[in-house]
Amino acid sequence: MSIDTTDGRELRAVRSRAALFAAAVELVSGRGSANVPVTDLAEAAGVSRQLVYLHFADRDALLVAAAIDLARRELVFGEESGRAAVLATARHFAAHRAFYRALLTGPCAFALTTALTDLLAPGNRQVIRALFGDQVPAATADDLAVFVTGGAGALINAWLLSDEDPLDPEKLTDRLVRLMHTFGGLPEGDR
């Protein structure tokens, strides 16, 4: 009789990844830099360096995965809309400013921006489809969603990198909502 250890291995892998993600957020935020050695990340997570490389191509891939995991866990997708969703997003980035700022000024900035656009664009696709329906081809709606997501991302990035402490999520939300309203993507009542 053989014992199936697949579930145990998968559970250990999930735990190891979670520990690495938590260590990445903590160390990068604390140091204010994405230049954290893999040895430090592994030690803080209680795993081996080899395990890090088993799961991730390199440190930057781990850091981007940690950022996407953080966003997925904390951003409320589909449960809020309009201004409430924008405000929740602004508050998330403000709460983790040190982490995102370090990544956006480090070698994984492009990969992070691309991954965040991939994560957030589907929500904007729904808005674009609701606004335009079948008036625009699906490919154009997809392009518009990426365009809107990238533009909002550029404003968020500039806010994270340049605004003085403390960040004001309400002010950023007002700016983004005004833009959404200007493009017709937000009903008047959500201003």
Secondary structure as UniProt FT lines:
FT   HELIX           6..31
FT   HELIX           38..45
FT   HELIX           49..55
FT   HELIX           59..74
FT   TURN            77..79
FT   HELIX           82..95
FT   HELIX           97..104
FT   TURN            107..108
FT   HELIX           109..132
FT   TURN            133..134
FT   HELIX           138..162
FT   HELIX           169..182
FT   TURN            183..184
FT   HELIX           188..190
//
